[in-house]
Amino acid sequence: MAGGWKTCRVPRRTWLDDKIDVFLQELAASGMHLDRQRAGELITGQVRAVAALLRVTEATARTYLGDEIIKDMARRMLFEVAGERPGADLMEAPRTVPLPLALVGITVAALAEAMQVRAANEPPDHLGDVITTYAQALSGLGQITAGATARQAGNPAEVLFPPALLRRAARYISGAADLAANGGKLPDGIPEMARSQLAASLRRDADGLIAIAITTTD
């Protein structure tokens, strides 16, 4: 109505929205970040598993998944990615995996592309976390590379990295590959016809990086 009050519709928060927040907060407390879509998929999968096990509806199954259960799910994920040393200062971690400079460049480019994919799929109030997460990995790669090339007289064509940093970078890239492959939003400027190529490229880079990282342990 002209001259009257205009109502602003705020999207109603759901049970899943609240549980995603709990899940991500538990991960973030240990320095690990995950995109909301993937977190939602994991929680939804748990709801379906509980529903099937107890032979109840999914609505009833959700009543069994309180905040502590969701936090336990996050802790199990942290245990599974212990090789990434969540919360640790990776700049101080042992550097035991050699990467050719060309592969360092590929990894930096893949992380930058992955960050754009993640950013395109996150709500505005979570963009800061996405940028910080990826920026830390990019910064670590850059600082180690700059320091190594200045010091390494023996083999300047390779740079030694902490396996945990490479595993973390591989997971970030892999997550973006999943988003691109499963219908997530594409960054501005990337046409829909390039979706499968982008997903395949990111997947290849992530798989190659993790294959190198797991050959040596911290």
Biotite code that builds the C-alpha atoms (Angstrom):
import biotite.structure as struc

atoms = struc.array([
    struc.Atom([0.000, 0.000, 0.000], chain_id="A", res_id=1, res_name="MET", atom_name="CA", element="C"),
    struc.Atom([1.348, 3.402, -1.009], chain_id="A", res_id=2, res_name="ALA", atom_name="CA", element="C"),
    struc.Atom([2.620, 5.393, 1.916], chain_id="A", res_id=3, res_name="GLY", atom_name="CA", element="C"),
    struc.Atom([2.214, 2.424, 4.256], chain_id="A", res_id=4, res_name="GLY", atom_name="CA", element="C"),
    struc.Atom([4.792, 0.299, 6.038], chain_id="A", res_id=5, res_name="TRP", atom_name="CA", element="C"),
    struc.Atom([6.652, -2.198, 3.940], chain_id="A", res_id=6, res_name="LYS", atom_name="CA", element="C"),
    struc.Atom([7.406, -5.534, 5.497], chain_id="A", res_id=7, res_name="THR", atom_name="CA", element="C"),
    struc.Atom([10.788, -7.161, 5.019], chain_id="A", res_id=8, res_name="CYS", atom_name="CA", element="C"),
    struc.Atom([10.713, -10.909, 4.867], chain_id="A", res_id=9, res_name="ARG", atom_name="CA", element="C"),
    struc.Atom([13.659, -12.500, 6.630], chain_id="A", res_id=10, res_name="VAL", atom_name="CA", element="C"),
    struc.Atom([14.261, -16.142, 5.684], chain_id="A", res_id=11, res_name="PRO", atom_name="CA", element="C"),
    struc.Atom([13.119, -18.351, 8.524], chain_id="A", res_id=12, res_name="ARG", atom_name="CA", element="C"),
    struc.Atom([15.902, -20.275, 10.164], chain_id="A", res_id=13, res_name="ARG", atom_name="CA", element="C"),
    struc.Atom([15.446, -24.028, 10.152], chain_id="A", res_id=14, res_name="THR", atom_name="CA", element="C"),
    struc.Atom([16.562, -26.818, 12.454], chain_id="A", res_id=15, res_name="TRP", atom_name="CA", element="C"),
    struc.Atom([19.289, -27.615, 9.932], chain_id="A", res_id=16, res_name="LEU", atom_name="CA", element="C"),
    struc.Atom([20.532, -24.004, 9.918], chain_id="A", res_id=17, res_name="ASP", atom_name="CA", element="C"),
    struc.Atom([20.969, -24.118, 13.695], chain_id="A", res_id=18, res_name="ASP", atom_name="CA", element="C"),
    struc.Atom([22.773, -27.475, 13.647], chain_id="A", res_id=19, res_name="LYS", atom_name="CA", element="C"),
    struc.Atom([25.084, -26.345, 10.860], chain_id="A", res_id=20, res_name="ILE", atom_name="CA", element="C"),
    struc.Atom([26.072, -23.389, 13.042], chain_id="A", res_id=21, res_name="ASP", atom_name="CA", element="C"),
    struc.Atom([26.852, -25.726, 15.965], chain_id="A", res_id=22, res_name="VAL", atom_name="CA", element="C"),
    struc.Atom([28.835, -28.064, 13.709], chain_id="A", res_id=23, res_name="PHE", atom_name="CA", element="C"),
    struc.Atom([30.894, -25.303, 12.109], chain_id="A", res_id=24, res_name="LEU", atom_name="CA", element="C"),
    struc.Atom([31.561, -23.547, 15.414], chain_id="A", res_id=25, res_name="GLN", atom_name="CA", element="C"),
    struc.Atom([32.982, -26.766, 16.867], chain_id="A", res_id=26, res_name="GLU", atom_name="CA", element="C"),
    struc.Atom([35.271, -27.181, 13.850], chain_id="A", res_id=27, res_name="LEU", atom_name="CA", element="C"),
    struc.Atom([36.317, -23.521, 13.900], chain_id="A", res_id=28, res_name="ALA", atom_name="CA", element="C"),
    struc.Atom([37.354, -23.819, 17.561], chain_id="A", res_id=29, res_name="ALA", atom_name="CA", element="C"),
    struc.Atom([40.133, -26.147, 16.374], chain_id="A", res_id=30, res_name="SER", atom_name="CA", element="C"),
    struc.Atom([41.065, -24.066, 13.335], chain_id="A", res_id=31, res_name="GLY", atom_name="CA", element="C"),
    struc.Atom([39.151, -26.108, 10.762], chain_id="A", res_id=32, res_name="MET", atom_name="CA", element="C"),
    struc.Atom([36.552, -24.650, 8.406], chain_id="A", res_id=33, res_name="HIS", atom_name="CA", element="C"),
    struc.Atom([33.999, -26.356, 6.151], chain_id="A", res_id=34, res_name="LEU", atom_name="CA", element="C"),
    struc.Atom([31.465, -24.908, 3.725], chain_id="A", res_id=35, res_name="ASP", atom_name="CA", element="C"),
    struc.Atom([27.864, -24.817, 4.927], chain_id="A", res_id=36, res_name="ARG", atom_name="CA", element="C"),
    struc.Atom([26.570, -26.939, 2.061], chain_id="A", res_id=37, res_name="GLN", atom_name="CA", element="C"),
    struc.Atom([28.918, -29.808, 2.911], chain_id="A", res_id=38, res_name="ARG", atom_name="CA", element="C"),
    struc.Atom([28.136, -29.508, 6.625], chain_id="A", res_id=39, res_name="ALA", atom_name="CA", element="C"),
    struc.Atom([24.426, -29.627, 5.824], chain_id="A", res_id=40, res_name="GLY", atom_name="CA", element="C"),
    struc.Atom([24.914, -32.744, 3.705], chain_id="A", res_id=41, res_name="GLU", atom_name="CA", element="C"),
    struc.Atom([26.760, -34.503, 6.535], chain_id="A", res_id=42, res_name="LEU", atom_name="CA", element="C"),
    struc.Atom([24.084, -33.655, 9.107], chain_id="A", res_id=43, res_name="ILE", atom_name="CA", element="C"),
    struc.Atom([21.257, -34.614, 6.749], chain_id="A", res_id=44, res_name="THR", atom_name="CA", element="C"),
    struc.Atom([22.993, -37.922, 6.091], chain_id="A", res_id=45, res_name="GLY", atom_name="CA", element="C"),
    struc.Atom([23.171, -38.546, 9.830], chain_id="A", res_id=46, res_name="GLN", atom_name="CA", element="C"),
    struc.Atom([19.455, -37.766, 10.193], chain_id="A", res_id=47, res_name="VAL", atom_name="CA", element="C"),
    struc.Atom([18.620, -40.322, 7.496], chain_id="A", res_id=48, res_name="ARG", atom_name="CA", element="C"),
    struc.Atom([20.897, -42.919, 9.062], chain_id="A", res_id=49, res_name="ALA", atom_name="CA", element="C"),
    struc.Atom([19.235, -42.497, 12.474], chain_id="A", res_id=50, res_name="VAL", atom_name="CA", element="C"),
    struc.Atom([15.779, -42.623, 10.877], chain_id="A", res_id=51, res_name="ALA", atom_name="CA", element="C"),
    struc.Atom([16.637, -45.874, 9.077], chain_id="A", res_id=52, res_name="ALA", atom_name="CA", element="C"),
    struc.Atom([18.215, -47.452, 12.159], chain_id="A", res_id=53, res_name="LEU", atom_name="CA", element="C"),
    struc.Atom([15.329, -46.619, 14.492], chain_id="A", res_id=54, res_name="LEU", atom_name="CA", element="C"),
    struc.Atom([12.629, -46.995, 11.828], chain_id="A", res_id=55, res_name="ARG", atom_name="CA", element="C"),
    struc.Atom([11.219, -43.554, 12.510], chain_id="A", res_id=56, res_name="VAL", atom_name="CA", element="C"),
    struc.Atom([10.547, -40.502, 10.372], chain_id="A", res_id=57, res_name="THR", atom_name="CA", element="C"),
    struc.Atom([13.317, -38.022, 9.676], chain_id="A", res_id=58, res_name="GLU", atom_name="CA", element="C"),
    struc.Atom([11.420, -35.445, 11.727], chain_id="A", res_id=59, res_name="ALA", atom_name="CA", element="C"),
    struc.Atom([11.545, -37.790, 14.720], chain_id="A", res_id=60, res_name="THR", atom_name="CA", element="C"),
    struc.Atom([15.183, -38.654, 14.039], chain_id="A", res_id=61, res_name="ALA", atom_name="CA", element="C"),
    struc.Atom([16.103, -34.975, 14.318], chain_id="A", res_id=62, res_name="ARG", atom_name="CA", element="C"),
    struc.Atom([14.945, -34.975, 17.941], chain_id="A", res_id=63, res_name="THR", atom_name="CA", element="C"),
    struc.Atom([17.736, -37.440, 18.730], chain_id="A", res_id=64, res_name="TYR", atom_name="CA", element="C"),
    struc.Atom([20.396, -35.154, 17.279], chain_id="A", res_id=65, res_name="LEU", atom_name="CA", element="C"),
    struc.Atom([20.947, -32.505, 19.907], chain_id="A", res_id=66, res_name="GLY", atom_name="CA", element="C"),
    struc.Atom([23.818, -30.041, 19.971], chain_id="A", res_id=67, res_name="ASP", atom_name="CA", element="C"),
    struc.Atom([26.164, -32.450, 21.777], chain_id="A", res_id=68, res_name="GLU", atom_name="CA", element="C"),
    struc.Atom([25.621, -35.136, 19.152], chain_id="A", res_id=69, res_name="ILE", atom_name="CA", element="C"),
    struc.Atom([26.357, -32.608, 16.418], chain_id="A", res_id=70, res_name="ILE", atom_name="CA", element="C"),
    struc.Atom([29.504, -31.520, 18.266], chain_id="A", res_id=71, res_name="LYS", atom_name="CA", element="C"),
    struc.Atom([30.578, -35.167, 18.479], chain_id="A", res_id=72, res_name="ASP", atom_name="CA", element="C"),
    struc.Atom([30.186, -35.436, 14.705], chain_id="A", res_id=73, res_name="MET", atom_name="CA", element="C"),
    struc.Atom([32.482, -32.435, 14.313], chain_id="A", res_id=74, res_name="ALA", atom_name="CA", element="C"),
    struc.Atom([35.031, -33.937, 16.717], chain_id="A", res_id=75, res_name="ARG", atom_name="CA", element="C"),
    struc.Atom([35.076, -37.176, 14.734], chain_id="A", res_id=76, res_name="ARG", atom_name="CA", element="C"),
    struc.Atom([35.770, -35.187, 11.592], chain_id="A", res_id=77, res_name="MET", atom_name="CA", element="C"),
    struc.Atom([38.619, -33.425, 13.374], chain_id="A", res_id=78, res_name="LEU", atom_name="CA", element="C"),
    struc.Atom([40.047, -36.820, 14.315], chain_id="A", res_id=79, res_name="PHE", atom_name="CA", element="C"),
    struc.Atom([39.794, -38.004, 10.707], chain_id="A", res_id=80, res_name="GLU", atom_name="CA", element="C"),
    struc.Atom([41.726, -34.972, 9.485], chain_id="A", res_id=81, res_name="VAL", atom_name="CA", element="C"),
    struc.Atom([44.274, -35.099, 12.305], chain_id="A", res_id=82, res_name="ALA", atom_name="CA", element="C"),
    struc.Atom([46.969, -35.264, 9.633], chain_id="A", res_id=83, res_name="GLY", atom_name="CA", element="C"),
    struc.Atom([46.158, -31.617, 8.910], chain_id="A", res_id=84, res_name="GLU", atom_name="CA", element="C"),
    struc.Atom([46.994, -30.749, 12.533], chain_id="A", res_id=85, res_name="ARG", atom_name="CA", element="C"),
    struc.Atom([43.924, -28.551, 13.178], chain_id="A", res_id=86, res_name="PRO", atom_name="CA", element="C"),
    struc.Atom([44.752, -25.533, 15.293], chain_id="A", res_id=87, res_name="GLY", atom_name="CA", element="C"),
    struc.Atom([48.522, -25.967, 14.940], chain_id="A", res_id=88, res_name="ALA", atom_name="CA", element="C"),
    struc.Atom([50.859, -23.278, 13.632], chain_id="A", res_id=89, res_name="ASP", atom_name="CA", element="C"),
    struc.Atom([51.815, -24.910, 10.359], chain_id="A", res_id=90, res_name="LEU", atom_name="CA", element="C"),
    struc.Atom([54.555, -22.373, 9.738], chain_id="A", res_id=91, res_name="MET", atom_name="CA", element="C"),
    struc.Atom([56.436, -24.040, 12.606], chain_id="A", res_id=92, res_name="GLU", atom_name="CA", element="C"),
    struc.Atom([55.683, -27.628, 11.507], chain_id="A", res_id=93, res_name="ALA", atom_name="CA", element="C"),
    struc.Atom([58.426, -29.848, 10.037], chain_id="A", res_id=94, res_name="PRO", atom_name="CA", element="C"),
    struc.Atom([58.828, -29.357, 6.289], chain_id="A", res_id=95, res_name="ARG", atom_name="CA", element="C"),
    struc.Atom([59.402, -32.762, 4.782], chain_id="A", res_id=96, res_name="THR", atom_name="CA", element="C"),
    struc.Atom([57.560, -32.885, 1.451], chain_id="A", res_id=97, res_name="VAL", atom_name="CA", element="C"),
    struc.Atom([59.391, -31.448, -1.571], chain_id="A", res_id=98, res_name="PRO", atom_name="CA", element="C"),
    struc.Atom([57.299, -29.749, -4.264], chain_id="A", res_id=99, res_name="LEU", atom_name="CA", element="C"),
    struc.Atom([58.675, -28.574, -7.603], chain_id="A", res_id=100, res_name="PRO", atom_name="CA", element="C"),
    struc.Atom([58.164, -24.840, -8.074], chain_id="A", res_id=101, res_name="LEU", atom_name="CA", element="C"),
    struc.Atom([55.831, -25.524, -10.994], chain_id="A", res_id=102, res_name="ALA", atom_name="CA", element="C"),
    struc.Atom([53.559, -27.565, -8.722], chain_id="A", res_id=103, res_name="LEU", atom_name="CA", element="C"),
    struc.Atom([53.643, -24.830, -6.095], chain_id="A", res_id=104, res_name="VAL", atom_name="CA", element="C"),
    struc.Atom([52.309, -22.444, -8.735], chain_id="A", res_id=105, res_name="GLY", atom_name="CA", element="C"),
    struc.Atom([49.591, -24.903, -9.758], chain_id="A", res_id=106, res_name="ILE", atom_name="CA", element="C"),
    struc.Atom([48.551, -25.337, -6.130], chain_id="A", res_id=107, res_name="THR", atom_name="CA", element="C"),
    struc.Atom([48.357, -21.589, -5.514], chain_id="A", res_id=108, res_name="VAL", atom_name="CA", element="C"),
    struc.Atom([46.234, -21.131, -8.645], chain_id="A", res_id=109, res_name="ALA", atom_name="CA", element="C"),
    struc.Atom([43.958, -24.044, -7.694], chain_id="A", res_id=110, res_name="ALA", atom_name="CA", element="C"),
    struc.Atom([43.456, -22.630, -4.195], chain_id="A", res_id=111, res_name="LEU", atom_name="CA", element="C"),
    struc.Atom([42.581, -19.221, -5.621], chain_id="A", res_id=112, res_name="ALA", atom_name="CA", element="C"),
    struc.Atom([40.009, -20.799, -7.950], chain_id="A", res_id=113, res_name="GLU", atom_name="CA", element="C"),
    struc.Atom([38.648, -22.941, -5.106], chain_id="A", res_id=114, res_name="ALA", atom_name="CA", element="C"),
    struc.Atom([38.234, -19.845, -2.947], chain_id="A", res_id=115, res_name="MET", atom_name="CA", element="C"),
    struc.Atom([36.135, -18.195, -5.651], chain_id="A", res_id=116, res_name="GLN", atom_name="CA", element="C"),
    struc.Atom([33.894, -21.266, -5.881], chain_id="A", res_id=117, res_name="VAL", atom_name="CA", element="C"),
    struc.Atom([33.456, -21.396, -2.107], chain_id="A", res_id=118, res_name="ARG", atom_name="CA", element="C"),
    struc.Atom([32.759, -17.669, -1.915], chain_id="A", res_id=119, res_name="ALA", atom_name="CA", element="C"),
    struc.Atom([30.063, -17.972, -4.587], chain_id="A", res_id=120, res_name="ALA", atom_name="CA", element="C"),
    struc.Atom([28.251, -20.545, -2.452], chain_id="A", res_id=121, res_name="ASN", atom_name="CA", element="C"),
    struc.Atom([28.436, -18.903, 0.972], chain_id="A", res_id=122, res_name="GLU", atom_name="CA", element="C"),
    struc.Atom([25.976, -16.392, 2.475], chain_id="A", res_id=123, res_name="PRO", atom_name="CA", element="C"),
    struc.Atom([27.400, -12.866, 2.842], chain_id="A", res_id=124, res_name="PRO", atom_name="CA", element="C"),
    struc.Atom([27.837, -13.158, 6.606], chain_id="A", res_id=125, res_name="ASP", atom_name="CA", element="C"),
    struc.Atom([30.198, -16.115, 6.172], chain_id="A", res_id=126, res_name="HIS", atom_name="CA", element="C"),
    struc.Atom([32.360, -14.710, 3.391], chain_id="A", res_id=127, res_name="LEU", atom_name="CA", element="C"),
    struc.Atom([34.876, -13.367, 5.882], chain_id="A", res_id=128, res_name="GLY", atom_name="CA", element="C"),
    struc.Atom([35.525, -16.869, 7.248], chain_id="A", res_id=129, res_name="ASP", atom_name="CA", element="C"),
    struc.Atom([35.972, -18.257, 3.738], chain_id="A", res_id=130, res_name="VAL", atom_name="CA", element="C"),
    struc.Atom([38.441, -15.554, 2.765], chain_id="A", res_id=131, res_name="ILE", atom_name="CA", element="C"),
    struc.Atom([40.400, -15.941, 5.999], chain_id="A", res_id=132, res_name="THR", atom_name="CA", element="C"),
    struc.Atom([40.583, -19.735, 5.671], chain_id="A", res_id=133, res_name="THR", atom_name="CA", element="C"),
    struc.Atom([41.891, -19.733, 2.125], chain_id="A", res_id=134, res_name="TYR", atom_name="CA", element="C"),
    struc.Atom([44.056, -16.675, 2.606], chain_id="A", res_id=135, res_name="ALA", atom_name="CA", element="C"),
    struc.Atom([45.889, -18.393, 5.459], chain_id="A", res_id=136, res_name="GLN", atom_name="CA", element="C"),
    struc.Atom([46.702, -21.373, 3.243], chain_id="A", res_id=137, res_name="ALA", atom_name="CA", element="C"),
    struc.Atom([47.787, -19.148, 0.359], chain_id="A", res_id=138, res_name="LEU", atom_name="CA", element="C"),
    struc.Atom([49.881, -17.022, 2.685], chain_id="A", res_id=139, res_name="SER", atom_name="CA", element="C"),
    struc.Atom([51.569, -20.103, 4.137], chain_id="A", res_id=140, res_name="GLY", atom_name="CA", element="C"),
    struc.Atom([52.437, -21.424, 0.699], chain_id="A", res_id=141, res_name="LEU", atom_name="CA", element="C"),
    struc.Atom([53.759, -18.045, -0.361], chain_id="A", res_id=142, res_name="GLY", atom_name="CA", element="C"),
    struc.Atom([55.851, -17.406, 2.745], chain_id="A", res_id=143, res_name="GLN", atom_name="CA", element="C"),
    struc.Atom([57.440, -20.844, 2.693], chain_id="A", res_id=144, res_name="ILE", atom_name="CA", element="C"),
    struc.Atom([58.191, -20.566, -1.011], chain_id="A", res_id=145, res_name="THR", atom_name="CA", element="C"),
    struc.Atom([59.729, -17.118, -0.672], chain_id="A", res_id=146, res_name="ALA", atom_name="CA", element="C"),
    struc.Atom([61.881, -18.187, 2.261], chain_id="A", res_id=147, res_name="GLY", atom_name="CA", element="C"),
    struc.Atom([62.991, -21.422, 0.639], chain_id="A", res_id=148, res_name="ALA", atom_name="CA", element="C"),
    struc.Atom([63.983, -19.965, -2.696], chain_id="A", res_id=149, res_name="THR", atom_name="CA", element="C"),
    struc.Atom([66.069, -17.368, -0.895], chain_id="A", res_id=150, res_name="ALA", atom_name="CA", element="C"),
    struc.Atom([67.906, -19.985, 1.206], chain_id="A", res_id=151, res_name="ARG", atom_name="CA", element="C"),
    struc.Atom([68.054, -23.170, -0.840], chain_id="A", res_id=152, res_name="GLN", atom_name="CA", element="C"),
    struc.Atom([71.331, -23.298, -2.673], chain_id="A", res_id=153, res_name="ALA", atom_name="CA", element="C"),
    struc.Atom([71.243, -27.046, -3.235], chain_id="A", res_id=154, res_name="GLY", atom_name="CA", element="C"),
    struc.Atom([67.990, -27.421, -5.140], chain_id="A", res_id=155, res_name="ASN", atom_name="CA", element="C"),
    struc.Atom([66.156, -24.139, -5.703], chain_id="A", res_id=156, res_name="PRO", atom_name="CA", element="C"),
    struc.Atom([63.754, -25.875, -8.094], chain_id="A", res_id=157, res_name="ALA", atom_name="CA", element="C"),
    struc.Atom([62.026, -27.581, -5.135], chain_id="A", res_id=158, res_name="GLU", atom_name="CA", element="C"),
    struc.Atom([60.499, -26.271, -1.919], chain_id="A", res_id=159, res_name="VAL", atom_name="CA", element="C"),
    struc.Atom([59.947, -28.262, 1.275], chain_id="A", res_id=160, res_name="LEU", atom_name="CA", element="C"),
    struc.Atom([56.451, -27.998, 2.830], chain_id="A", res_id=161, res_name="PHE", atom_name="CA", element="C"),
    struc.Atom([54.750, -29.367, 5.941], chain_id="A", res_id=162, res_name="PRO", atom_name="CA", element="C"),
    struc.Atom([52.559, -32.333, 4.894], chain_id="A", res_id=163, res_name="PRO", atom_name="CA", element="C"),
    struc.Atom([49.717, -30.920, 7.017], chain_id="A", res_id=164, res_name="ALA", atom_name="CA", element="C"),
    struc.Atom([49.598, -27.702, 4.980], chain_id="A", res_id=165, res_name="LEU", atom_name="CA", element="C"),
    struc.Atom([49.460, -29.626, 1.711], chain_id="A", res_id=166, res_name="LEU", atom_name="CA", element="C"),
    struc.Atom([46.718, -31.926, 3.020], chain_id="A", res_id=167, res_name="ARG", atom_name="CA", element="C"),
    struc.Atom([44.700, -28.929, 4.149], chain_id="A", res_id=168, res_name="ARG", atom_name="CA", element="C"),
    struc.Atom([45.108, -27.221, 0.778], chain_id="A", res_id=169, res_name="ALA", atom_name="CA", element="C"),
    struc.Atom([44.070, -30.447, -0.974], chain_id="A", res_id=170, res_name="ALA", atom_name="CA", element="C"),
    struc.Atom([40.887, -30.656, 1.124], chain_id="A", res_id=171, res_name="ARG", atom_name="CA", element="C"),
    struc.Atom([39.970, -27.051, 0.348], chain_id="A", res_id=172, res_name="TYR", atom_name="CA", element="C"),
    struc.Atom([40.447, -27.662, -3.375], chain_id="A", res_id=173, res_name="ILE", atom_name="CA", element="C"),
    struc.Atom([38.579, -30.979, -3.220], chain_id="A", res_id=174, res_name="SER", atom_name="CA", element="C"),
    struc.Atom([35.616, -29.337, -1.495], chain_id="A", res_id=175, res_name="GLY", atom_name="CA", element="C"),
    struc.Atom([35.383, -26.733, -4.239], chain_id="A", res_id=176, res_name="ALA", atom_name="CA", element="C"),
    struc.Atom([35.532, -29.503, -6.841], chain_id="A", res_id=177, res_name="ALA", atom_name="CA", element="C"),
    struc.Atom([32.550, -31.169, -5.148], chain_id="A", res_id=178, res_name="ASP", atom_name="CA", element="C"),
    struc.Atom([30.599, -27.904, -5.179], chain_id="A", res_id=179, res_name="LEU", atom_name="CA", element="C"),
    struc.Atom([31.292, -27.360, -8.869], chain_id="A", res_id=180, res_name="ALA", atom_name="CA", element="C"),
    struc.Atom([30.464, -30.960, -9.777], chain_id="A", res_id=181, res_name="ALA", atom_name="CA", element="C"),
    struc.Atom([27.228, -31.100, -7.770], chain_id="A", res_id=182, res_name="ASN", atom_name="CA", element="C"),
    struc.Atom([25.469, -28.011, -9.043], chain_id="A", res_id=183, res_name="GLY", atom_name="CA", element="C"),
    struc.Atom([26.895, -25.334, -6.753], chain_id="A", res_id=184, res_name="GLY", atom_name="CA", element="C"),
    struc.Atom([27.018, -21.731, -7.907], chain_id="A", res_id=185, res_name="LYS", atom_name="CA", element="C"),
    struc.Atom([29.869, -20.863, -10.230], chain_id="A", res_id=186, res_name="LEU", atom_name="CA", element="C"),
    struc.Atom([31.954, -17.701, -9.745], chain_id="A", res_id=187, res_name="PRO", atom_name="CA", element="C"),
    struc.Atom([31.035, -14.696, -11.882], chain_id="A", res_id=188, res_name="ASP", atom_name="CA", element="C"),
    struc.Atom([32.585, -14.943, -15.323], chain_id="A", res_id=189, res_name="GLY", atom_name="CA", element="C"),
    struc.Atom([32.663, -18.739, -15.486], chain_id="A", res_id=190, res_name="ILE", atom_name="CA", element="C"),
    struc.Atom([30.052, -20.068, -17.959], chain_id="A", res_id=191, res_name="PRO", atom_name="CA", element="C"),
    struc.Atom([27.914, -23.098, -17.167], chain_id="A", res_id=192, res_name="GLU", atom_name="CA", element="C"),
    struc.Atom([29.532, -24.992, -20.040], chain_id="A", res_id=193, res_name="MET", atom_name="CA", element="C"),
    struc.Atom([32.829, -24.843, -18.159], chain_id="A", res_id=194, res_name="ALA", atom_name="CA", element="C"),
    struc.Atom([31.423, -26.466, -14.990], chain_id="A", res_id=195, res_name="ARG", atom_name="CA", element="C"),
    struc.Atom([32.597, -30.021, -15.668], chain_id="A", res_id=196, res_name="SER", atom_name="CA", element="C"),
    struc.Atom([36.032, -28.853, -16.795], chain_id="A", res_id=197, res_name="GLN", atom_name="CA", element="C"),
    struc.Atom([36.464, -26.710, -13.671], chain_id="A", res_id=198, res_name="LEU", atom_name="CA", element="C"),
    struc.Atom([35.387, -29.553, -11.376], chain_id="A", res_id=199, res_name="ALA", atom_name="CA", element="C"),
    struc.Atom([37.692, -32.036, -13.125], chain_id="A", res_id=200, res_name="ALA", atom_name="CA", element="C"),
    struc.Atom([40.642, -29.632, -12.994], chain_id="A", res_id=201, res_name="SER", atom_name="CA", element="C"),
    struc.Atom([40.188, -28.943, -9.286], chain_id="A", res_id=202, res_name="LEU", atom_name="CA", element="C"),
    struc.Atom([39.734, -32.649, -8.555], chain_id="A", res_id=203, res_name="ARG", atom_name="CA", element="C"),
    struc.Atom([42.919, -33.504, -10.430], chain_id="A", res_id=204, res_name="ARG", atom_name="CA", element="C"),
    struc.Atom([44.907, -30.863, -8.564], chain_id="A", res_id=205, res_name="ASP", atom_name="CA", element="C"),
    struc.Atom([43.536, -31.994, -5.183], chain_id="A", res_id=206, res_name="ALA", atom_name="CA", element="C"),
    struc.Atom([44.170, -35.680, -5.828], chain_id="A", res_id=207, res_name="ASP", atom_name="CA", element="C"),
    struc.Atom([47.695, -35.018, -7.046], chain_id="A", res_id=208, res_name="GLY", atom_name="CA", element="C"),
    struc.Atom([48.512, -32.878, -4.033], chain_id="A", res_id=209, res_name="LEU", atom_name="CA", element="C"),
    struc.Atom([47.181, -35.360, -1.482], chain_id="A", res_id=210, res_name="ILE", atom_name="CA", element="C"),
    struc.Atom([49.027, -38.208, -3.203], chain_id="A", res_id=211, res_name="ALA", atom_name="CA", element="C"),
    struc.Atom([52.279, -36.327, -2.704], chain_id="A", res_id=212, res_name="ILE", atom_name="CA", element="C"),
    struc.Atom([51.457, -35.229, 0.851], chain_id="A", res_id=213, res_name="ALA", atom_name="CA", element="C"),
    struc.Atom([50.632, -38.701, 2.197], chain_id="A", res_id=214, res_name="ILE", atom_name="CA", element="C"),
    struc.Atom([53.949, -40.157, 1.080], chain_id="A", res_id=215, res_name="THR", atom_name="CA", element="C"),
    struc.Atom([55.571, -38.465, 4.093], chain_id="A", res_id=216, res_name="THR", atom_name="CA", element="C"),
    struc.Atom([54.210, -37.964, 7.606], chain_id="A", res_id=217, res_name="THR", atom_name="CA", element="C"),
    struc.Atom([55.001, -35.206, 10.060], chain_id="A", res_id=218, res_name="ASP", atom_name="CA", element="C"),
])
